[in-house]
Amino acid sequence: MTIDRAVMMFAGFMVLVSLGLGFYASPWWYLLTIFVGVNLIQASVTGFCPSAMIFRKLGCPAGVAFK
């Protein structure tokens, strides 16, 4: 799995978890969904993604977007 796919899977997982927590626990968890969305937009513009750096350190091979 490349870094690109790992970042997309992690972001999707975090969105689903935050939606579930927002529905069942507290609406404040929806802020996590907003944070993930803003981070995805920021990463697409600047190319800087903290989760991509973590996946790189974990040994995922580079993809097209995050090298």
C-alpha positions, -999 to +999 in steps of 0.1 A: +000+000+000+014+034-010+014+064+012-013+080-009-037+051-004-028+049+033-036+086+038-069+083+020-079+052+040-069+068+073-088+100+064-119+080+055-117+059+086-114+091+108-144+107+091-165+076+097-153+073+133-160+109+140-195+107+124-203+077+146-190+094+177-209+126+169-241+107+164-238+084+195-217+103+220-215+141+215-220+165+186-186+180+194-170+150+176-181+166+143-152+190+148-129+161+141-147+156+107-141+193+100-104+190+109-099+160+086-116+178+057-096+210+062-064+189+065-072+171+032-077+204+014-045+219+029-025+188+019-039+190-017-027+226-020+006+226-002+017+189-004+023+189+034+005+161+052+014+150+088-002+116+083+019+110+052+050+117+072+039+091+098+032+065+071+066+072+055+083+065+088+063+033+091+078+022+059+050+027+033+064+032-002+060+066-018+031+072-041+024+098-067+011+126-044+034+122-014+070+115-021 
